[in-house]
Structures are given as structure tokens and as C-alpha cells.
Amino acid sequence: MLFYVTGYTIDPVTLGRAVEAAGFDSVWLPDHPALPVKTDLPFPMTGGDFPRLYGEMADPFVTMGFLAAATTTLKVATGVCVVPGRHPLNLAKAASTVDNFSGGRLLLGIGVGYMREEIELFGVDFDTRWSYTRETIDFCRRLWKDGQADYDGKILRYPEVIIDPLPAQRPGPPVVIGGMNTEYTYRRVARWGDGWLATLPTPEQIAVGRKAITAECEAIGRDPAEIEISVLTHEADPALQEAYAEAGADRLVVMLYNHPGRAVTPDEWLEVSAVAATSPAPTPDETLRALDLVRTRAGL
């Protein structure tokens, strides 16, 4: 499940317990540390201003702590963490703490953002945000491995520091790269990711992506089976589960926030996404009813 937890929605403890009891394996949390009031970029789904929701999202690492404390097996995930909005040392510490305290249940979904004004709030050059992100993840992994490391990259430079507690997952939590269906995404996933988070693709697009990632892995001598593909959808009925599994996906992540509470066909997904993001926050009861519908349609 993917859900925008805010101060106006169902609380994370109730949400986590309900999702785990329904039989789903994970909760994914979007991330926008801050929303500039004025941007040159229009909201991609509507062409208008960005909805206030993008400035209301609770911090995902704090929220994951609540989710993990209230559950026993539920995986907690960022979907996705905007890495250029995070200081590398703070990200390393937050991720390792959540993974340690949850007993190894963190999936670190990452992205770079697409709003120049947001990224520049944090002193990161928008045009080199992918390089910043790759070096940040590289440094985090070194810290997670031994709890102590220095770094001398093209962008990041740090003396030797200690970051503890260590993640429960060794040598660290899986890094799931969010990205569109492009050769750049497939190459990044194969070269330095542990998984791919794809947003509203068709099964055919997943099949193309899986094939390309496999080829990229084989070219560098990596086992393609190490890569897990998660797919964001609005539906998870058995027919869709089978279609995506045959295409090479490992997990469907249903967008629960303002889910319409009915079957949603793939040709409606973009419209439903736009309505969900721009409508008032769902009440806790609305969220639980939608969760029950999705559970029933998924056959759980």
C-alpha cells in the first residue's frame, strides 16, 4: 500500500495495523520535505499549482517508526525518499535506525525529485541531483557496512565519521530506485540499485524493463535475480497480479490515499491519481473502507 500520511489523515498506528491485518506486505510513504509556494513548474497531473498535500506529507522516517512499532511483519518503505532533500549523514542515520529498530523491515525507495525550486531549498544543484544521489547512497552503504567511513567523491567529501546503530539487514537495507521506463532507469537499477519502483506502467512496459535490466546486469556480471520490481497501481485483482508477475514484477503497491472505493481500470489510473492528490484528505473510515475493498479484490 502507498499512502500519504499527514496531520489530517488516518494515523500511522491505525493504518499500519489495518494493512498488516489485511495481509499486505508493506506500506510505502511518499516524501516532500518542503513545498515552495511559488514554482515555475506546473503540477504534472493537472497543469495547475501543486496541491498543498505536497507540503503536508509527514516525515517518512518518523512515520515509519510509528508503523514499525505498531506491527510485527509489515515492511516499511519510502515511496520515494527525495534524496537531494536529505543531508547524507542524516539519511544514513535515519535509515539505519529505522531498519535496526524494526528488525530489518526497511525498503529504502529513492528518487531525485523534479521540482527545481524544491531541490535548491537544500543547497543541491538541480542539474547534478542524480550524481549527488548516487554518491549519497554510496556513502550510506559504506557507513551501514561498518558504522564508520569517510568519503571523497566528486560532490561529497567527508572525514571519517561514526554512524550507528547499524541496520539489521546486512550490509544494509535494499535501495529501490524510483524512475520512469527509460534506459537511464534500467541502467541505474542494474548498476547500483536493489530494485525498481515503477509508477503506473503497463505489464508490457514491465516486461520491457525486466528484459533491459537483465541485460544490464549480465553486462556487468551481476545476477539479475537480485533485482526486485515493485509496481505502483490503483488495482490488484488476481488477473492484474498474474499479468504483472508474468511480466517480471515482484510486488504490486496499491495507492490507497483517496482510493475511490471501487474497481479502477488501468485507463482511469492517471485521472484517479490527479483526483486523489487534489481532493480533501480522506477520513479514517473512508481509508479503512477502501482498504477492505482492495483486500477483497486482491483475494486476500
C-alpha positions as a Python dict, from the first residue, in 0.01 Angstrom:
ca = {
    (1, 'M'): (0, 0, 0),
    (2, 'L'): (109, 357, -69),
    (3, 'F'): (-43, 628, 148),
    (4, 'Y'): (15, 1000, 207),
    (5, 'V'): (16, 1021, 586),
    (6, 'T'): (-49, 1379, 701),
    (7, 'G'): (-183, 1553, 1007),
    (8, 'Y'): (-529, 1529, 851),
    (9, 'T'): (-547, 1157, 768),
    (10, 'I'): (-572, 827, 947),
    (11, 'D'): (-289, 795, 1200),
    (12, 'P'): (6, 567, 1114),
    (13, 'V'): (-52, 324, 1403),
    (14, 'T'): (-410, 250, 1294),
    (15, 'L'): (-306, 238, 930),
    (16, 'G'): (-15, 1, 987),
    (17, 'R'): (-216, -240, 1198),
    (18, 'A'): (-500, -245, 946),
    (19, 'V'): (-274, -301, 646),
    (20, 'E'): (-86, -582, 821),
    (21, 'A'): (-409, -748, 936),
    (22, 'A'): (-543, -729, 579),
    (23, 'G'): (-248, -938, 458),
    (24, 'F'): (-47, -681, 264),
    (25, 'D'): (330, -693, 296),
    (26, 'S'): (428, -325, 304),
    (27, 'V'): (333, 42, 346),
    (28, 'W'): (508, 294, 119),
    (29, 'L'): (531, 661, 213),
    (30, 'P'): (592, 948, -32),
    (31, 'D'): (830, 1229, 63),
    (32, 'H'): (843, 1602, 2),
    (33, 'P'): (1039, 1770, 284),
    (34, 'A'): (910, 2116, 186),
    (35, 'L'): (686, 2266, -82),
    (36, 'P'): (783, 2604, -229),
    (37, 'V'): (473, 2823, -255),
    (38, 'K'): (570, 2950, -600),
    (39, 'T'): (725, 2731, -870),
    (40, 'D'): (783, 2766, -1243),
    (41, 'L'): (690, 2400, -1287),
    (42, 'P'): (317, 2326, -1303),
    (43, 'F'): (178, 2022, -1127),
    (44, 'P'): (228, 1748, -1390),
    (45, 'M'): (-111, 1583, -1334),
    (46, 'T'): (-323, 1897, -1378),
    (47, 'G'): (-107, 2176, -1523),
    (48, 'G'): (-202, 2397, -1228),
    (49, 'D'): (-42, 2473, -892),
    (50, 'F'): (97, 2194, -679),
    (51, 'P'): (-161, 2075, -427),
    (52, 'R'): (-99, 2166, -65),
    (53, 'L'): (-78, 1792, 5),
    (54, 'Y'): (282, 1803, -119),
    (55, 'G'): (373, 2028, 172),
    (56, 'E'): (166, 1835, 427),
    (57, 'M'): (329, 1491, 397),
    (58, 'A'): (460, 1369, 731),
    (59, 'D'): (830, 1291, 750),
    (60, 'P'): (852, 932, 625),
    (61, 'F'): (1125, 818, 863),
    (62, 'V'): (937, 938, 1170),
    (63, 'T'): (619, 783, 1031),
    (64, 'M'): (793, 453, 958),
    (65, 'G'): (897, 440, 1322),
    (66, 'F'): (529, 453, 1425),
    (67, 'L'): (432, 195, 1162),
    (68, 'A'): (706, -46, 1262),
    (69, 'A'): (640, -12, 1635),
    (70, 'A'): (271, -97, 1583),
    (71, 'T'): (332, -405, 1365),
    (72, 'T'): (543, -720, 1358),
    (73, 'T'): (596, -826, 996),
    (74, 'L'): (492, -526, 787),
    (75, 'K'): (768, -381, 571),
    (76, 'V'): (803, -3, 587),
    (77, 'A'): (917, 180, 277),
    (78, 'T'): (979, 522, 131),
    (79, 'G'): (799, 567, -197),
    (80, 'V'): (1017, 758, -259),
    (81, 'C'): (1261, 950, -41),
    (82, 'V'): (1376, 1265, -223),
    (83, 'V'): (1747, 1215, -158),
    (84, 'P'): (1861, 1567, -260),
    (85, 'G'): (1635, 1694, 20),
    (86, 'R'): (1835, 1496, 276),
    (87, 'H'): (2180, 1555, 419),
    (88, 'P'): (2378, 1231, 356),
    (89, 'L'): (2468, 1184, 722),
    (90, 'N'): (2109, 1241, 839),
    (91, 'L'): (1978, 999, 576),
    (92, 'A'): (2228, 731, 675),
    (93, 'K'): (2138, 767, 1041),
    (94, 'A'): (1760, 776, 990),
    (95, 'A'): (1755, 475, 758),
    (96, 'S'): (1984, 263, 973),
    (97, 'T'): (1786, 348, 1287),
    (98, 'V'): (1452, 252, 1132),
    (99, 'D'): (1595, -71, 994),
    (100, 'N'): (1762, -160, 1323),
    (101, 'F'): (1459, -90, 1541),
    (102, 'S'): (1217, -262, 1300),
    (103, 'G'): (1424, -579, 1286),
    (104, 'G'): (1521, -532, 922),
    (105, 'R'): (1193, -427, 763),
    (106, 'L'): (1302, -112, 574),
    (107, 'L'): (1284, -75, 195),
    (108, 'L'): (1457, 249, 102),
    (109, 'G'): (1284, 376, -209),
    (110, 'I'): (1472, 673, -353),
    (111, 'G'): (1430, 942, -616),
    (112, 'V'): (1571, 1282, -704),
    (113, 'G'): (1262, 1499, -739),
    (114, 'Y'): (1157, 1703, -1040),
    (115, 'M'): (1091, 2049, -894),
    (116, 'R'): (1395, 2274, -923),
    (117, 'E'): (1279, 2513, -652),
    (118, 'E'): (1233, 2228, -403),
    (119, 'I'): (1576, 2078, -461),
    (120, 'E'): (1753, 2413, -444),
    (121, 'L'): (1600, 2479, -100),
    (122, 'F'): (1852, 2225, 31),
    (123, 'G'): (2158, 2369, -140),
    (124, 'V'): (2180, 2092, -400),
    (125, 'D'): (2240, 2169, -767),
    (126, 'F'): (1929, 2056, -954),
    (127, 'D'): (2122, 1960, -1267),
    (128, 'T'): (2357, 1722, -1083),
    (129, 'R'): (2100, 1576, -843),
    (130, 'W'): (2144, 1221, -975),
    (131, 'S'): (2520, 1240, -912),
    (132, 'Y'): (2452, 1376, -563),
    (133, 'T'): (2209, 1092, -502),
    (134, 'R'): (2440, 819, -623),
    (135, 'E'): (2726, 945, -406),
    (136, 'T'): (2491, 980, -109),
    (137, 'I'): (2376, 618, -142),
    (138, 'D'): (2733, 501, -190),
    (139, 'F'): (2840, 681, 128),
    (140, 'C'): (2538, 550, 320),
    (141, 'R'): (2623, 194, 220),
    (142, 'R'): (2981, 235, 343),
    (143, 'L'): (2854, 368, 676),
    (144, 'W'): (2593, 92, 707),
    (145, 'K'): (2855, -175, 641),
    (146, 'D'): (3095, -91, 924),
    (147, 'G'): (2939, 202, 1110),
    (148, 'Q'): (3238, 415, 1024),
    (149, 'A'): (3366, 562, 696),
    (150, 'D'): (3499, 867, 518),
    (151, 'Y'): (3412, 980, 166),
    (152, 'D'): (3595, 1158, -114),
    (153, 'G'): (3369, 1190, -417),
    (154, 'K'): (3319, 1445, -691),
    (155, 'I'): (3042, 1616, -493),
    (156, 'L'): (3054, 1478, -139),
    (157, 'R'): (3361, 1495, 85),
    (158, 'Y'): (3356, 1393, 449),
    (159, 'P'): (3620, 1295, 705),
    (160, 'E'): (3583, 963, 880),
    (161, 'V'): (3267, 958, 1092),
    (162, 'I'): (3071, 710, 1301),
    (163, 'I'): (2706, 637, 1219),
    (164, 'D'): (2534, 388, 1450),
    (165, 'P'): (2308, 192, 1515),
    (166, 'L'): (2382, -37, 1222),
    (167, 'P'): (2098, -164, 1004),
    (168, 'A'): (1963, -508, 1091),
    (169, 'Q'): (1977, -601, 722),
    (170, 'R'): (2333, -670, 624),
    (171, 'P'): (2512, -498, 468),
    (172, 'G'): (2220, -254, 457),
    (173, 'P'): (1855, -205, 358),
    (174, 'P'): (1759, -257, -9),
    (175, 'V'): (1776, 59, -219),
    (176, 'V'): (1481, 74, -458),
    (177, 'I'): (1521, 330, -736),
    (178, 'G'): (1207, 508, -848),
    (179, 'G'): (1207, 604, -1213),
    (180, 'M'): (1025, 609, -1542),
    (181, 'N'): (1052, 342, -1811),
    (182, 'T'): (1380, 463, -1963),
    (183, 'E'): (1720, 320, -2042),
    (184, 'Y'): (1868, 552, -1778),
    (185, 'T'): (1645, 396, -1512),
    (186, 'Y'): (1726, 41, -1617),
    (187, 'R'): (2099, 116, -1612),
    (188, 'R'): (2086, 280, -1269),
    (189, 'V'): (1885, -5, -1121),
    (190, 'A'): (2125, -266, -1255),
    (191, 'R'): (2443, -82, -1159),
    (192, 'W'): (2366, 45, -811),
    (193, 'G'): (2010, -38, -713),
    (194, 'D'): (1848, -335, -543),
    (195, 'G'): (1511, -279, -702),
    (196, 'W'): (1295, -64, -925),
    (197, 'L'): (975, 117, -821),
    (198, 'A'): (770, 182, -1137),
    (199, 'T'): (469, 417, -1137),
    (200, 'L'): (154, 309, -1323),
    (201, 'P'): (325, 110, -1601),
    (202, 'T'): (152, -149, -1813),
    (203, 'P'): (256, -515, -1783),
    (204, 'E'): (411, -477, -2128),
    (205, 'Q'): (631, -191, -2002),
    (206, 'I'): (737, -401, -1704),
    (207, 'A'): (833, -686, -1939),
    (208, 'V'): (1048, -446, -2142),
    (209, 'G'): (1204, -309, -1825),
    (210, 'R'): (1277, -651, -1678),
    (211, 'K'): (1443, -761, -2000),
    (212, 'A'): (1655, -445, -2016),
    (213, 'I'): (1758, -468, -1650),
    (214, 'T'): (1854, -833, -1700),
    (215, 'A'): (2072, -737, -1997),
    (216, 'E'): (2237, -456, -1800),
    (217, 'C'): (2306, -692, -1508),
    (218, 'E'): (2455, -958, -1732),
    (219, 'A'): (2680, -698, -1897),
    (220, 'I'): (2842, -616, -1561),
    (221, 'G'): (2838, -970, -1422),
    (222, 'R'): (2555, -921, -1177),
    (223, 'D'): (2283, -1175, -1102),
    (224, 'P'): (1955, -1026, -1237),
    (225, 'A'): (1764, -1221, -972),
    (226, 'E'): (1898, -971, -716),
    (227, 'I'): (1669, -701, -860),
    (228, 'E'): (1313, -676, -727),
    (229, 'I'): (1049, -485, -924),
    (230, 'S'): (763, -313, -741),
    (231, 'V'): (477, -156, -937),
    (232, 'L'): (253, 129, -821),
    (233, 'T'): (-107, 71, -929),
    (234, 'H'): (-464, 154, -827),
    (235, 'E'): (-579, -206, -852),
    (236, 'A'): (-456, -552, -755),
    (237, 'D'): (-716, -804, -867),
    (238, 'P'): (-590, -1158, -941),
    (239, 'A'): (-584, -1102, -1318),
    (240, 'L'): (-358, -797, -1279),
    (241, 'Q'): (-141, -978, -1027),
    (242, 'E'): (-89, -1260, -1277),
    (243, 'A'): (-22, -1024, -1569),
    (244, 'Y'): (241, -826, -1381),
    (245, 'A'): (401, -1138, -1235),
    (246, 'E'): (436, -1289, -1581),
    (247, 'A'): (593, -963, -1696),
    (248, 'G'): (856, -984, -1423),
    (249, 'A'): (715, -779, -1135),
    (250, 'D'): (757, -898, -777),
    (251, 'R'): (512, -670, -593),
    (252, 'L'): (208, -454, -660),
    (253, 'V'): (177, -143, -443),
    (254, 'V'): (-179, -8, -446),
    (255, 'M'): (-225, 366, -400),
    (256, 'L'): (-467, 380, -107),
    (257, 'Y'): (-485, 756, -45),
    (258, 'N'): (-828, 878, -164),
    (259, 'H'): (-885, 547, -341),
    (260, 'P'): (-1234, 574, -498),
    (261, 'G'): (-1352, 259, -323),
    (262, 'R'): (-1440, 70, -638),
    (263, 'A'): (-1270, -124, -913),
    (264, 'V'): (-1036, 106, -1108),
    (265, 'T'): (-948, 13, -1466),
    (266, 'P'): (-598, 91, -1596),
    (267, 'D'): (-726, 356, -1837),
    (268, 'E'): (-854, 552, -1532),
    (269, 'W'): (-532, 541, -1331),
    (270, 'L'): (-388, 881, -1429),
    (271, 'E'): (-720, 1058, -1373),
    (272, 'V'): (-772, 883, -1039),
    (273, 'S'): (-418, 984, -933),
    (274, 'A'): (-488, 1350, -1010),
    (275, 'V'): (-821, 1349, -827),
    (276, 'A'): (-667, 1175, -525),
    (277, 'A'): (-386, 1431, -494),
    (278, 'T'): (-608, 1738, -532),
    (279, 'S'): (-910, 1633, -322),
    (280, 'P'): (-954, 1683, 54),
    (281, 'A'): (-786, 1426, 275),
    (282, 'P'): (-983, 1103, 321),
    (283, 'T'): (-1129, 1034, 663),
    (284, 'P'): (-1000, 736, 860),
    (285, 'D'): (-1327, 549, 794),
    (286, 'E'): (-1302, 615, 419),
    (287, 'T'): (-946, 485, 420),
    (288, 'L'): (-1037, 167, 607),
    (289, 'R'): (-1332, 101, 378),
    (290, 'A'): (-1112, 143, 71),
    (291, 'L'): (-851, -87, 224),
    (292, 'D'): (-1115, -355, 277),
    (293, 'L'): (-1230, -324, -84),
    (294, 'V'): (-875, -354, -218),
    (295, 'R'): (-813, -653, 10),
    (296, 'T'): (-1126, -826, -119),
    (297, 'R'): (-1045, -756, -484),
    (298, 'A'): (-686, -877, -432),
    (299, 'G'): (-815, -1208, -299),
    (300, 'L'): (-650, -1178, 42),
}
